[in-house]
Amino acid sequence: MNLLDSPKVQKDLRNYENAVKKIVNTNIKQDFEKLLIEYKLQIKIINDLHSSSTPGEIKPSSIQEHVKGLGQLRNKLDKLVVDSR
């Protein structure tokens, strides 16, 4: 299953995008837009690493690093959602 197709990820993305739209300060908005892009990129990387079509050996440590990075991005974006309410 593609993570981007996950209902949880779709819901989170909607919440993050809505929260970013509410930001008035353009510098802060750009920072969070970059975080959102990085979030989507991390999901894509994790998907690609789990894909059966990925050539070569899958390195669990590499996947763990990306999952950890995704978690850190989620924490920042979750805080934005809470603060935007």
N, C-alpha and C positions, 0 to 999 in steps of 0.2 A: 504494500500500500504506500502510495506517495503521501508524505507528510503534509504537503500543501492541500491535499484532498481531504484531510482529516477534518471533521466538523469542529473539533476543539481549536485547531490551528486557524481555520476559517473564521471562527468567532473571535479569536484573539486578534487576528489581522484587522477585522472590521473595527473592533474596539480601539486598537492602536491608531488606525487611520483616522477614525472619528476624533480621537483625542488630539492628534497632530493638527487636524483642521481647525481646532478651537484655539490653537496657540496664536497669539497676536504678535508677540515679539519675533521678528523675522530671523534673528540670529539663533534664538532658541529653537524656533521651528525648523530651521535648516539642520541643526544638530540632531533633532529627533527624527527628521526625515532620513538622515544618514543612518541612524540606528535602525530604522525600519528597513532600509535597503540591506543593511548588514544582517538583520534578522532573517530576511528572505534568502539571502545568500547562504547563511549557515544551514538553513533547512535544506536548500538545494544540495549543498556539499554532503550533508548527512545522508540524504536520499541517494546520491550518487555512490557514496561509499558502501551503502547497503545493497545496491543494485547487483543482481546476478550477472549483469553484463559488464560490470567493472573488471577490467583486465588486471591480472596480477593478484597478489595476496592482500587480503584485507587486514589492516593493522588496527587492532582494538584500541591501542593507545591514541591513534590518530582520531578515531571516532569519539573517544572519550574527551579529547581536547575540544572538538567541535561541539559536543553536547554541553560541555561546561561553558563554553563561550556563548552558546545559545541561551543557557540558563541565566547568565549574567545580563544578556541583552533583554531577556524577558523581564527580569527584575526591574530594570530601568524603565522599560515600556509600561509594565504594570503600575509602577509608581506614577507615571504620567497619566494613566487612565484614572487612577484614584484622585490625583490632584486636579484633574479636569472636571470632576463632578461638582 
